[in-house]
Amino acid sequence: MSVSKPAAYVQALRMYSFAASIIPALYCIAAAAKDGAPLRPWEWPLLLLAAVSIHAATNMVNDYFDFRNGVDHSGTIGNSRVLVDGLLTGREILLAIAVCYLLALGCGTYFVLARHSLPVLIIGSLGILGSYAYTGKPFSLKYHALGEPVVFLLMGPLFFGAMYMALSGKWSNEVLLVSVAVGLHITAILTANNTRDIANDRSGGISTLATLLGKKPALRLLLALLLIPYALAAWAALAFNPWYFLAFFSVPMAWKLVFSGVIPDMTRAEADSDNRLIMRVVLLQTFFGALLLAGAVMGAILRVKFPWTA
């Protein structure tokens, strides 16, 4: 079945993954509003555009270099398949990557000038560099068992820090704590994905934490990445904003994931393909992040001071 060029570009963006960038951007808007930052109406869509553009560029850089390096092929799952199936050429993907980076740079330049903030420039530049270096040559950090720490920093502290400072011009320990919790859950998605792909990555000569550790230790790491964020959410609720306790409405989902997915999988001798486990991790991360966003929104609207946060 033929696919039009516009449809192929949409497929390359992997828009289903954008919740991992949109929810943090909305959270930073709510957190900045709660903290009394002077938000201008046009800054909200600009921040969202910057977040989504960086995310889309990272997705396409990953597809491009995985394909060029022979990691993605007809039997590989988990990529957009636009290059594997010949829907787009490498040159067309590179053009789309350049457009996304230019959009992010344009939005970032506005915030740097509007806030007169050197930290926004530095953190934003590190984010763009990291999004390329994750898979792009000559760095290819993903191929050297650095995927998890890089994703954690890019989608956690760096991402949240840059966006919150772009809106408020200052640093926030509250946002940092929330960013670590969300970043760990996003990293859990990568760990679940890499655990599924152990055999494929080993055959392609790629080193990930999962290929180095083996399946059972990788699943133990996944377990920690899933559960530690709840301790951080409780810390953030007690120290800054009690509405973060809303995140615990996702505990039943986490409980089911751990006891019907992760722990039983630890008993299997061989790493096998389990897309259902990955999808459950994605859904948990999205729900958990959305609940933290709701907590920030409630905090911004009600501005209630509790004795332990006053």
Backbone as CSV, one residue per row, in Angstrom:
resi,resn,N_x,N_y,N_z,CA_x,CA_y,CA_z,C_x,C_y,C_z
1,MET,0.850,-1.198,0.000,0.000,0.000,0.000,0.886,1.249,0.000
2,SER,0.631,2.163,-0.949,1.434,3.375,-1.043,1.033,4.366,0.040
3,VAL,2.013,5.137,0.485,1.808,6.159,1.517,2.281,7.491,0.956
4,SER,1.465,8.528,1.107,1.838,9.845,0.602,2.997,10.405,1.411
5,LYS,3.709,11.370,0.830,4.837,11.987,1.532,4.411,12.647,2.843
6,PRO,3.325,13.449,2.843,2.906,14.037,4.126,2.617,12.974,5.189
7,ALA,1.953,11.892,4.791,1.649,10.822,5.746,2.929,10.152,6.235
8,ALA,3.913,10.020,5.339,5.190,9.415,5.731,5.924,10.293,6.742
9,TYR,5.875,11.619,6.537,6.515,12.529,7.498,5.822,12.457,8.857
10,VAL,4.503,12.371,8.847,3.760,12.235,10.106,4.166,10.939,10.806
11,GLN,4.317,9.868,10.032,4.746,8.588,10.595,6.144,8.703,11.194
12,ALA,7.022,9.462,10.521,8.400,9.625,11.000,8.459,10.380,12.323
13,LEU,7.509,11.280,12.547,7.513,12.084,13.775,7.234,11.236,15.016
14,ARG,6.523,10.126,14.842,6.092,9.279,15.962,5.320,10.109,16.996
15,MET,4.241,10.707,16.530,3.475,11.627,17.355,2.867,10.967,18.584
16,TYR,2.674,9.658,18.538,2.126,8.956,19.703,3.023,9.094,20.931
17,SER,4.297,9.453,20.721,5.236,9.583,21.841,5.282,10.990,22.419
18,PHE,4.564,11.926,21.804,4.706,13.335,22.183,4.178,13.667,23.578
19,ALA,3.385,12.774,24.163,2.918,13.027,25.534,4.097,13.213,26.481
20,ALA,5.221,12.546,26.188,6.405,12.634,27.045,7.061,14.005,26.987
21,SER,6.715,14.836,25.998,7.235,16.208,25.950,6.142,17.237,26.218
22,ILE,4.905,16.939,25.800,3.810,17.899,25.997,3.449,18.028,27.471
23,ILE,3.346,16.895,28.188,2.981,16.955,29.607,4.023,17.717,30.426
24,PRO,5.340,17.483,30.254,6.314,18.307,30.976,6.214,19.794,30.637
25,ALA,5.955,20.122,29.364,5.824,21.533,28.998,4.626,22.163,29.695
26,LEU,3.494,21.470,29.705,2.308,21.980,30.389,2.551,22.073,31.898
27,TYR,3.281,21.099,32.438,3.613,21.155,33.869,4.427,22.412,34.180
28,CYS,5.425,22.698,33.365,6.276,23.870,33.620,5.477,25.166,33.516
29,ILE,4.505,25.212,32.600,3.632,26.384,32.496,2.833,26.540,33.787
30,ALA,2.253,25.437,34.278,1.459,25.485,35.516,2.324,25.837,36.712
31,ALA,3.526,25.252,36.780,4.421,25.529,37.902,4.871,26.980,37.900
32,ALA,5.172,27.517,36.718,5.572,28.918,36.625,4.426,29.841,37.024
33,ALA,3.199,29.488,36.612,2.031,30.279,36.998,1.816,30.228,38.509
34,LYS,1.994,29.050,39.095,1.839,28.900,40.546,2.838,29.760,41.302
35,ASP,4.039,29.892,40.711,5.101,30.657,41.370,5.055,32.142,41.035
36,GLY,4.010,32.561,40.310,3.815,33.976,40.039,4.627,34.537,38.898
37,ALA,5.094,33.702,37.984,5.868,34.191,36.835,4.959,34.983,35.894
38,PRO,5.466,36.072,35.328,4.655,36.890,34.408,4.568,36.247,33.028
39,LEU,3.598,35.362,32.837,3.487,34.626,31.583,2.722,35.428,30.543
40,ARG,3.286,35.532,29.361,2.598,36.172,28.236,1.859,35.092,27.448
41,PRO,0.675,35.404,26.906,-0.153,34.367,26.256,0.550,33.630,25.125
42,TRP,1.391,34.316,24.358,2.022,33.665,23.214,3.186,32.762,23.634
43,GLU,3.619,32.849,24.895,4.741,32.029,25.325,4.339,30.563,25.538
44,TRP,3.075,30.327,25.839,2.619,28.955,26.041,2.771,28.121,24.763
45,PRO,2.198,28.565,23.642,2.374,27.764,22.416,3.819,27.703,21.948
46,LEU,4.591,28.761,22.191,6.006,28.743,21.805,6.763,27.663,22.569
47,LEU,6.484,27.555,23.862,7.160,26.542,24.672,6.763,25.141,24.212
48,LEU,5.474,24.943,23.942,5.007,23.643,23.450,5.639,23.297,22.113
49,LEU,5.733,24.288,21.223,6.347,24.054,19.913,7.816,23.663,20.068
50,ALA,8.534,24.354,20.963,9.941,24.030,21.188,10.096,22.611,21.724
51,ALA,9.251,22.240,22.697,9.343,20.909,23.300,9.066,19.812,22.279
52,VAL,8.004,19.981,21.504,7.633,18.968,20.515,8.663,18.901,19.387
53,SER,9.208,20.049,18.994,10.203,20.072,17.911,11.461,19.305,18.298
54,ILE,11.939,19.511,19.526,13.110,18.779,20.003,12.826,17.284,20.051
55,HIS,11.650,16.939,20.546,11.277,15.527,20.649,11.206,14.886,19.259
56,ALA,10.560,15.570,18.319,10.434,15.032,16.959,11.801,14.883,16.302
57,ALA,12.672,15.881,16.478,14.017,15.801,15.905,14.778,14.612,16.472
58,THR,14.662,14.400,17.778,15.348,13.277,18.414,14.853,11.950,17.860
59,ASN,13.542,11.819,17.688,12.975,10.590,17.116,13.550,10.316,15.735
60,MET,13.628,11.355,14.912,14.083,11.156,13.536,15.589,10.937,13.454
61,VAL,16.359,11.621,14.324,17.807,11.370,14.377,18.054,9.911,14.741
62,ASN,17.286,9.421,15.701,17.425,8.031,16.125,17.127,7.072,14.971
63,ASP,16.042,7.327,14.243,15.693,6.477,13.099,16.776,6.531,12.015
64,TYR,17.259,7.736,11.737,18.224,7.918,10.648,19.506,7.136,10.914
65,PHE,20.077,7.310,12.110,21.364,6.671,12.377,21.220,5.180,12.674
66,ASP,20.096,4.771,13.256,19.874,3.328,13.424,19.795,2.643,12.067
67,PHE,19.167,3.308,11.100,19.073,2.745,9.756,20.437,2.752,9.062
68,ARG,21.144,3.869,9.163,22.460,3.978,8.527,23.452,2.968,9.099
69,ASN,23.333,2.671,10.386,24.274,1.763,11.045,23.838,0.305,10.990
70,GLY,22.731,0.043,10.284,22.289,-1.335,10.126,21.580,-1.923,11.327
71,VAL,21.242,-1.076,12.295,20.536,-1.562,13.479,19.069,-1.825,13.146
72,ASP,18.465,-0.924,12.377,17.078,-1.096,11.946,17.055,-1.789,10.587
73,HIS,16.255,-2.825,10.489,16.094,-3.553,9.231,14.656,-4.051,9.150
74,SER,14.367,-4.836,8.156,12.976,-5.241,7.924,12.369,-5.998,9.099
75,GLY,13.213,-6.680,9.880,12.689,-7.451,10.999,12.686,-6.713,12.318
76,THR,13.130,-5.451,12.316,13.227,-4.680,13.555,11.877,-4.067,13.897
77,ILE,11.546,-4.070,15.192,10.333,-3.406,15.660,10.737,-2.223,16.525
78,GLY,9.810,-1.260,16.673,10.073,-0.135,17.559,10.552,1.116,16.864
79,ASN,10.700,1.095,15.523,11.077,2.308,14.795,9.906,2.754,13.924
80,SER,10.042,3.917,13.297,8.929,4.446,12.495,8.776,3.721,11.157
81,ARG,9.856,3.040,10.711,9.890,2.239,9.488,9.857,3.069,8.209
82,VAL,9.922,4.387,8.287,9.861,5.183,7.057,11.097,4.974,6.192
83,LEU,12.243,4.712,6.810,13.458,4.450,6.048,13.559,2.977,5.676
84,VAL,13.230,2.108,6.613,13.279,0.663,6.354,12.373,0.289,5.185
85,ASP,11.187,0.885,5.128,10.226,0.565,4.073,10.342,1.472,2.853
86,GLY,11.314,2.372,2.856,11.536,3.234,1.697,10.490,4.311,1.494
87,LEU,9.773,4.687,2.559,8.750,5.723,2.441,9.378,7.110,2.314
88,LEU,10.528,7.292,2.940,11.291,8.531,2.841,12.752,8.186,2.607
89,THR,13.476,9.116,1.972,14.914,8.931,1.786,15.658,9.528,2.979
90,GLY,16.926,9.153,3.090,17.746,9.722,4.151,17.824,11.237,4.056
91,ARG,17.909,11.742,2.833,17.981,13.192,2.646,16.707,13.881,3.118
92,GLU,15.569,13.273,2.860,14.289,13.852,3.285,14.170,13.866,4.808
93,ILE,14.655,12.807,5.455,14.636,12.771,6.914,15.568,13.841,7.484
94,LEU,16.742,13.999,6.890,17.689,15.022,7.365,17.087,16.421,7.228
95,LEU,16.343,16.665,6.155,15.689,17.959,5.982,14.651,18.183,7.080
96,ALA,13.875,17.162,7.388,12.868,17.280,8.449,13.528,17.504,9.798
97,ILE,14.653,16.840,10.047,15.400,17.044,11.295,15.861,18.490,11.403
98,ALA,16.399,19.026,10.304,16.886,20.408,10.305,15.753,21.389,10.584
99,VAL,14.581,21.151,9.995,13.423,22.031,10.229,13.042,22.015,11.707
100,CYS,13.006,20.831,12.304,12.626,20.715,13.724,13.631,21.428,14.622
101,TYR,14.909,21.245,14.337,15.923,21.921,15.152,15.850,23.443,14.989
102,LEU,15.582,23.904,13.774,15.465,25.349,13.546,14.265,25.933,14.291
103,LEU,13.163,25.192,14.300,11.992,25.641,15.065,12.323,25.747,16.550
104,ALA,12.996,24.731,17.077,13.375,24.746,18.492,14.340,25.885,18.793
105,LEU,15.298,26.109,17.894,16.252,27.208,18.090,15.566,28.563,18.045
106,GLY,14.612,28.720,17.135,13.893,29.979,17.044,13.113,30.283,18.305
107,CYS,12.393,29.264,18.813,11.630,29.453,20.052,12.567,29.706,21.228
108,GLY,13.655,28.948,21.281,14.608,29.118,22.374,15.250,30.484,22.369
109,THR,15.553,30.997,21.174,16.158,32.328,21.075,15.236,33.399,21.639
110,TYR,13.935,33.242,21.370,12.978,34.201,21.935,13.068,34.212,23.459
111,PHE,13.061,33.037,24.088,13.060,32.974,25.551,14.375,33.480,26.137
112,VAL,15.484,33.205,25.464,16.773,33.711,25.944,16.770,35.233,25.948
113,LEU,16.260,35.839,24.867,16.228,37.301,24.770,15.186,37.901,25.712
114,ALA,14.038,37.234,25.844,12.965,37.761,26.689,13.340,37.736,28.159
115,ARG,14.078,36.711,28.583,14.445,36.575,29.998,15.860,37.064,30.281
116,HIS,16.612,37.415,29.220,18.017,37.816,29.386,18.751,36.775,30.226
117,SER,18.547,35.514,29.878,19.001,34.417,30.726,20.082,33.586,30.044
118,LEU,21.296,33.672,30.553,22.379,32.825,30.059,22.152,31.353,30.411
119,PRO,21.640,31.031,31.623,21.373,29.616,31.925,20.399,28.961,30.947
120,VAL,19.374,29.700,30.496,18.443,29.137,29.512,19.181,28.785,28.228
121,LEU,20.091,29.664,27.811,20.887,29.413,26.604,21.757,28.174,26.782
122,ILE,22.411,28.065,27.936,23.320,26.944,28.171,22.553,25.628,28.263
123,ILE,21.494,25.603,29.084,20.748,24.359,29.265,20.038,23.962,27.975
124,GLY,19.458,24.939,27.276,18.795,24.647,26.014,19.759,24.107,24.969
125,SER,20.966,24.680,24.908,21.971,24.207,23.953,22.417,22.788,24.283
126,LEU,22.570,22.499,25.575,22.932,21.140,25.986,21.836,20.152,25.594
127,GLY,20.572,20.593,25.714,19.461,19.725,25.339,19.473,19.393,23.860
128,ILE,19.703,20.400,23.016,19.749,20.168,21.569,20.943,19.284,21.203
129,LEU,22.107,19.575,21.802,23.281,18.746,21.535,23.031,17.303,21.968
130,GLY,22.441,17.139,23.151,22.184,15.793,23.655,21.195,15.030,22.801
131,SER,20.193,15.726,22.257,19.201,15.040,21.431,19.840,14.488,20.161
132,TYR,20.867,15.180,19.652,21.596,14.673,18.485,22.609,13.598,18.893
133,ALA,23.346,13.872,19.967,24.435,12.973,20.374,23.929,11.621,20.844
134,TYR,22.653,11.532,21.200,22.098,10.262,21.670,22.354,9.141,20.662
135,THR,22.121,9.431,19.370,22.367,8.433,18.321,23.343,8.929,17.261
136,GLY,23.421,10.262,17.074,24.182,10.817,15.963,25.682,10.685,16.105
137,LYS,26.343,10.530,14.972,27.805,10.467,14.934,28.397,11.862,15.143
138,PRO,29.591,11.951,15.744,30.483,10.852,16.172,30.230,10.355,17.591
139,PHE,29.166,10.844,18.233,28.950,10.516,19.645,28.300,9.137,19.810
140,SER,27.117,8.975,19.229,26.388,7.693,19.276,26.342,7.134,20.695
141,LEU,25.928,7.969,21.643,25.935,7.569,23.048,25.042,6.357,23.310
142,LYS,23.982,6.251,22.557,23.056,5.126,22.714,23.748,3.791,22.506
143,TYR,24.743,3.763,21.617,25.406,2.512,21.278,26.494,2.122,22.280
144,HIS,26.719,2.955,23.276,27.787,2.696,24.249,27.241,2.609,25.666
145,ALA,26.053,2.046,25.797,25.403,1.793,27.098,25.150,3.064,27.892
146,LEU,25.021,4.205,27.190,24.757,5.474,27.859,23.336,5.972,27.601
147,GLY,22.514,5.132,26.985,21.161,5.558,26.633,20.349,5.998,27.829
148,GLU,20.324,5.180,28.891,19.503,5.501,30.063,19.903,6.801,30.729
149,PRO,21.193,7.019,31.071,21.537,8.304,31.697,21.288,9.505,30.804
150,VAL,21.508,9.351,29.494,21.283,10.472,28.577,19.795,10.806,28.492
151,VAL,18.947,9.789,28.340,17.504,10.027,28.275,16.995,10.633,29.573
152,PHE,17.496,10.135,30.702,17.079,10.688,31.994,17.391,12.182,32.074
153,LEU,18.599,12.567,31.696,18.967,13.987,31.757,18.189,14.815,30.745
154,LEU,18.062,14.300,29.516,17.403,15.059,28.448,15.918,15.259,28.710
155,MET,15.244,14.206,29.160,13.795,14.277,29.358,13.416,14.583,30.801
156,GLY,14.407,14.656,31.674,14.172,14.974,33.070,14.688,16.364,33.436
157,PRO,15.758,16.447,34.224,16.228,17.745,34.734,16.533,18.799,33.674
158,LEU,17.203,18.425,32.578,17.531,19.426,31.559,16.267,19.964,30.886
159,PHE,15.356,19.068,30.550,14.135,19.441,29.842,13.267,20.350,30.711
160,PHE,12.977,19.890,31.920,12.151,20.672,32.831,12.849,21.973,33.226
161,GLY,14.148,21.881,33.517,14.880,23.069,33.951,14.891,24.158,32.898
162,ALA,15.156,23.780,31.648,15.192,24.759,30.565,13.828,25.414,30.374
163,MET,12.764,24.622,30.400,11.429,25.170,30.147,10.958,26.055,31.299
164,TYR,11.181,25.604,32.533,10.738,26.425,33.669,11.516,27.741,33.719
165,MET,12.819,27.676,33.490,13.623,28.903,33.510,13.281,29.809,32.335
166,ALA,12.900,29.217,31.200,12.494,30.030,30.052,11.262,30.861,30.379
167,LEU,10.387,30.310,31.227,9.157,31.015,31.590,9.332,31.949,32.780
168,SER,10.148,31.544,33.735,10.239,32.299,34.993,11.546,33.059,35.162
169,GLY,12.591,32.613,34.448,13.892,33.241,34.603,14.635,32.831,35.854
170,LYS,14.139,31.797,36.553,14.803,31.369,37.792,14.779,29.854,37.904
171,TRP,15.480,29.340,38.919,15.573,27.914,39.178,14.541,27.525,40.215
172,SER,14.128,26.257,40.235,13.146,25.782,41.200,13.513,24.388,41.672
173,ASN,13.729,24.230,42.979,13.988,22.899,43.531,12.758,22.001,43.417
174,GLU,11.568,22.597,43.482,10.337,21.833,43.325,10.273,21.209,41.942
175,VAL,10.538,22.013,40.923,10.508,21.504,39.545,11.606,20.455,39.343
176,LEU,12.758,20.666,39.949,13.844,19.689,39.831,13.416,18.332,40.384
177,LEU,12.770,18.334,41.546,12.343,17.088,42.166,11.321,16.363,41.286
178,VAL,10.360,17.109,40.758,9.359,16.512,39.868,10.022,16.010,38.591
179,SER,10.996,16.749,38.082,11.665,16.347,36.842,12.420,15.032,37.011
180,VAL,12.985,14.809,38.179,13.689,13.553,38.428,12.697,12.387,38.424
181,ALA,11.536,12.590,39.076,10.517,11.538,39.104,10.032,11.198,37.699
182,VAL,9.694,12.216,36.923,9.205,11.984,35.559,10.314,11.412,34.683
183,GLY,11.529,11.939,34.842,12.654,11.446,34.045,12.937,9.973,34.271
184,LEU,12.789,9.510,35.510,13.001,8.086,35.800,11.947,7.222,35.109
185,HIS,10.694,7.682,35.097,9.645,6.905,34.425,9.862,6.875,32.913
186,ILE,10.297,7.994,32.339,10.576,8.004,30.899,11.755,7.082,30.588
187,THR,12.761,7.084,31.464,13.900,6.183,31.293,13.456,4.732,31.379
188,ALA,12.425,4.457,32.191,11.901,3.091,32.303,11.387,2.589,30.963
189,ILE,10.834,3.493,30.149,10.359,3.089,28.816,11.528,2.582,27.982
190,LEU,12.652,3.323,28.024,13.832,2.901,27.270,14.368,1.569,27.784
191,THR,14.390,1.408,29.105,14.895,0.155,29.681,14.028,-1.024,29.266
192,ALA,12.704,-0.836,29.289,11.804,-1.904,28.839,12.044,-2.217,27.364
193,ASN,12.225,-1.186,26.561,12.476,-1.355,25.130,13.793,-2.092,24.892
194,ASN,14.847,-1.681,25.612,16.157,-2.313,25.434,16.161,-3.763,25.927
195,THR,15.364,-4.035,26.975,15.267,-5.407,27.467,14.613,-6.301,26.424
196,ARG,13.586,-5.790,25.777,12.948,-6.536,24.691,13.924,-6.802,23.547
197,ASP,14.796,-5.809,23.273,15.640,-5.856,22.077,17.030,-6.426,22.332
198,ILE,17.244,-7.115,23.449,18.592,-7.607,23.774,19.188,-8.412,22.623
199,ALA,18.429,-9.360,22.099,18.957,-10.222,21.035,19.283,-9.421,19.783
200,ASN,18.371,-8.533,19.388,18.581,-7.727,18.181,19.778,-6.795,18.340
201,ASP,19.906,-6.180,19.521,21.009,-5.240,19.741,22.352,-5.962,19.784
202,ARG,22.379,-7.138,20.390,23.630,-7.903,20.406,24.048,-8.305,19.003
203,SER,23.083,-8.710,18.181,23.417,-9.104,16.803,23.881,-7.912,15.987
204,GLY,23.408,-6.697,16.354,23.826,-5.487,15.654,25.074,-4.843,16.223
205,GLY,25.668,-5.455,17.258,26.898,-4.936,17.839,26.699,-3.723,18.718
206,ILE,25.476,-3.534,19.243,25.171,-2.380,20.086,25.283,-2.768,21.555
207,SER,25.892,-1.885,22.344,25.952,-2.089,23.787,24.921,-1.203,24.463
208,THR,23.981,-1.808,25.145,23.047,-1.083,26.000,23.204,-1.635,27.408
209,LEU,22.604,-0.955,28.378,22.665,-1.484,29.732,22.048,-2.885,29.790
210,ALA,20.993,-3.085,29.011,20.331,-4.390,29.012,21.232,-5.477,28.445
211,THR,21.961,-5.176,27.350,22.852,-6.195,26.785,24.027,-6.477,27.707
212,LEU,24.487,-5.462,28.445,25.606,-5.657,29.368,25.174,-6.384,30.638
213,LEU,23.994,-6.030,31.150,23.539,-6.606,32.412,22.920,-7.977,32.236
214,GLY,22.220,-8.189,31.117,21.407,-9.379,30.963,19.972,-9.073,31.333
215,LYS,19.080,-10.001,31.007,17.662,-9.713,31.136,17.205,-9.496,32.573
216,LYS,17.547,-10.393,33.478,17.019,-10.288,34.838,17.511,-9.040,35.562
217,PRO,18.825,-8.719,35.527,19.264,-7.468,36.147,18.634,-6.228,35.490
218,ALA,18.417,-6.280,34.165,17.785,-5.152,33.481,16.352,-4.966,33.977
219,LEU,15.663,-6.073,34.233,14.303,-5.972,34.756,14.295,-5.467,36.198
220,ARG,15.321,-5.781,36.960,15.425,-5.223,38.318,15.624,-3.704,38.249
221,LEU,16.442,-3.273,37.279,16.608,-1.838,37.065,15.278,-1.211,36.677
222,LEU,14.534,-1.872,35.804,13.219,-1.375,35.400,12.302,-1.244,36.613
223,LEU,12.336,-2.214,37.493,11.517,-2.176,38.705,11.844,-0.943,39.540
224,ALA,13.133,-0.654,39.715,13.540,0.526,40.486,13.080,1.818,39.808
225,LEU,13.216,1.870,38.489,12.812,3.070,37.746,11.312,3.315,37.838
226,LEU,10.545,2.245,37.991,9.093,2.379,38.098,8.648,2.822,39.491
227,LEU,9.368,2.393,40.531,8.897,2.604,41.896,9.488,3.834,42.583
228,ILE,10.736,4.162,42.312,11.376,5.312,42.970,10.603,6.615,42.750
229,PRO,10.038,6.869,41.569,9.287,8.114,41.375,8.165,8.346,42.389
230,TYR,7.605,7.294,42.941,6.541,7.495,43.932,7.097,8.070,45.235
231,ALA,8.288,7.658,45.621,8.926,8.251,46.788,9.233,9.725,46.534
232,LEU,9.659,10.043,45.314,9.964,11.433,44.964,8.691,12.271,44.908
233,ALA,7.601,11.698,44.415,6.323,12.421,44.372,5.851,12.736,45.788
234,ALA,6.012,11.766,46.716,5.636,12.014,48.111,6.504,13.109,48.714
235,TRP,7.782,13.090,48.423,8.709,14.123,48.904,8.269,15.493,48.396
236,ALA,7.964,15.581,47.093,7.542,16.858,46.509,6.231,17.335,47.134
237,ALA,5.323,16.385,47.433,4.035,16.749,48.037,4.224,17.287,49.449
238,LEU,5.099,16.658,50.204,5.324,17.091,51.585,6.131,18.382,51.666
239,ALA,7.047,18.571,50.727,7.932,19.730,50.791,7.376,20.964,50.084
240,PHE,6.554,20.773,49.046,6.180,21.916,48.216,4.674,22.044,47.961
241,ASN,4.051,20.983,47.479,2.670,21.107,47.000,1.914,19.802,47.264
242,PRO,1.027,19.789,48.264,0.316,18.544,48.614,-0.486,17.935,47.472
243,TRP,-0.819,18.731,46.475,-1.602,18.195,45.361,-0.827,17.165,44.554
244,TYR,0.480,17.087,44.750,1.259,16.045,44.064,0.893,14.642,44.543
245,PHE,0.210,14.546,45.675,-0.256,13.232,46.119,-1.240,12.627,45.117
246,LEU,-1.768,13.442,44.195,-2.631,12.900,43.141,-1.919,11.823,42.332
247,ALA,-0.586,11.909,42.261,0.181,10.921,41.493,-0.057,9.501,41.984
248,PHE,-0.477,9.361,43.249,-0.665,8.022,43.803,-1.937,7.345,43.288
249,PHE,-2.758,8.068,42.529,-3.881,7.423,41.865,-3.400,6.470,40.764
250,SER,-2.120,6.579,40.393,-1.575,5.655,39.392,-0.981,4.399,40.016
251,VAL,-1.001,4.298,41.351,-0.408,3.138,42.025,-1.055,1.819,41.593
252,PRO,-2.399,1.730,41.476,-2.972,0.452,41.008,-2.435,0.022,39.650
253,MET,-2.229,0.990,38.753,-1.675,0.663,37.442,-0.239,0.148,37.581
254,ALA,0.541,0.809,38.448,1.923,0.382,38.677,1.962,-0.999,39.327
255,TRP,1.066,-1.232,40.287,1.004,-2.523,40.968,0.735,-3.647,39.975
256,LYS,-0.226,-3.434,39.102,-0.556,-4.451,38.103,0.605,-4.671,37.140
257,LEU,1.249,-3.587,36.736,2.382,-3.689,35.826,3.510,-4.504,36.453
258,VAL,3.821,-4.212,37.699,4.936,-4.878,38.371,4.640,-6.350,38.614
259,PHE,3.430,-6.662,39.108,3.153,-8.031,39.534,2.567,-8.920,38.443
260,SER,2.138,-8.326,37.346,1.662,-9.170,36.243,2.559,-9.065,35.023
261,GLY,3.545,-8.136,35.067,4.431,-7.952,33.919,5.890,-8.120,34.260
262,VAL,6.438,-7.220,35.085,7.876,-7.190,35.325,8.348,-8.400,36.120
263,ILE,7.730,-8.646,37.270,8.209,-9.731,38.129,8.044,-11.105,37.466
264,PRO,6.889,-11.425,36.860,6.814,-12.711,36.148,7.837,-12.837,35.027
265,ASP,8.142,-11.725,34.366,9.104,-11.760,33.268,10.505,-12.098,33.768
266,MET,10.776,-11.795,35.044,12.091,-12.098,35.599,12.346,-13.601,35.678
267,THR,11.290,-14.387,35.659,11.438,-15.835,35.806,11.721,-16.526,34.483
268,ARG,11.589,-15.780,33.372,11.847,-16.396,32.071,13.339,-16.423,31.797
269,ALA,13.798,-17.484,31.224,15.241,-17.645,31.022,15.764,-16.781,29.885
270,GLU,14.947,-16.587,28.848,15.411,-15.867,27.665,14.661,-14.547,27.519
271,ALA,15.388,-13.556,26.971,14.738,-12.281,26.660,13.850,-12.487,25.448
272,ASP,12.601,-12.127,25.571,11.694,-12.282,24.431,11.018,-10.947,24.139
273,SER,10.332,-10.894,23.017,9.681,-9.658,22.599,8.360,-9.504,23.341
274,ASP,8.239,-8.453,24.140,7.012,-8.229,24.897,6.610,-6.770,24.749
275,ASN,5.910,-6.472,23.646,5.477,-5.103,23.411,4.410,-4.664,24.397
276,ARG,3.660,-5.625,24.945,2.628,-5.273,25.916,3.240,-4.669,27.170
277,LEU,4.372,-5.202,27.604,5.055,-4.659,28.776,5.482,-3.215,28.509
278,ILE,6.038,-2.965,27.338,6.484,-1.610,26.996,5.301,-0.658,26.961
279,MET,4.189,-1.090,26.358,3.018,-0.229,26.271,2.468,0.090,27.660
280,ARG,2.511,-0.888,28.565,2.047,-0.627,29.930,2.932,0.402,30.628
281,VAL,4.237,0.328,30.384,5.145,1.309,30.973,4.857,2.696,30.415
282,VAL,4.613,2.774,29.110,4.281,4.058,28.478,3.009,4.641,29.088
283,LEU,1.987,3.809,29.246,0.721,4.284,29.801,0.887,4.730,31.251
284,LEU,1.675,4.000,32.030,1.921,4.389,33.420,2.647,5.729,33.469
285,GLN,3.681,5.866,32.645,4.439,7.128,32.640,3.542,8.300,32.263
286,THR,2.681,8.107,31.280,1.787,9.176,30.841,0.790,9.544,31.938
287,PHE,0.201,8.538,32.570,-0.789,8.783,33.625,-0.134,9.440,34.840
288,PHE,1.022,8.937,35.238,1.763,9.497,36.374,2.110,10.966,36.107
289,GLY,2.640,11.251,34.918,2.990,12.632,34.573,1.776,13.537,34.515
290,ALA,0.664,13.011,33.978,-0.558,13.806,33.900,-1.095,14.135,35.292
291,LEU,-0.956,13.209,36.225,-1.411,13.458,37.596,-0.534,14.507,38.288
292,LEU,0.772,14.478,38.050,1.644,15.522,38.591,1.301,16.877,37.975
293,LEU,0.988,16.874,36.668,0.532,18.102,36.012,-0.744,18.613,36.674
294,ALA,-1.691,17.710,36.937,-2.927,18.108,37.612,-2.636,18.695,38.983
295,GLY,-1.658,18.124,39.680,-1.271,18.662,40.976,-0.728,20.069,40.870
296,ALA,0.089,20.324,39.852,0.627,21.673,39.658,-0.486,22.656,39.303
297,VAL,-1.440,22.212,38.470,-2.564,23.075,38.097,-3.406,23.408,39.326
298,MET,-3.703,22.405,40.154,-4.468,22.647,41.367,-3.727,23.596,42.292
299,GLY,-2.433,23.424,42.394,-1.641,24.330,43.216,-1.664,25.756,42.702
300,ALA,-1.661,25.899,41.362,-1.696,27.241,40.769,-3.054,27.903,40.963
301,ILE,-4.125,27.106,40.900,-5.475,27.669,41.006,-5.828,28.002,42.452
302,LEU,-5.570,27.057,43.358,-6.032,27.223,44.738,-5.032,27.958,45.630
303,ARG,-3.740,27.760,45.357,-2.686,28.425,46.144,-2.924,28.272,47.650
304,VAL,-3.313,27.069,48.070,-3.563,26.797,49.488,-2.252,26.483,50.179
305,LYS,-2.015,27.133,51.309,-0.809,26.868,52.095,-1.123,25.868,53.195
306,PHE,-0.354,24.801,53.251,-0.506,23.818,54.311,0.634,24.007,55.312
307,PRO,0.408,23.622,56.572,1.425,23.883,57.610,2.804,23.385,57.255
308,TRP,2.898,22.205,56.614,4.232,21.651,56.341,4.884,22.229,55.085
309,THR,4.132,23.033,54.302,4.730,23.661,53.115,4.813,25.173,53.256
310,ALA,4.263,25.737,54.294,4.241,27.193,54.448,5.640,27.730,54.725
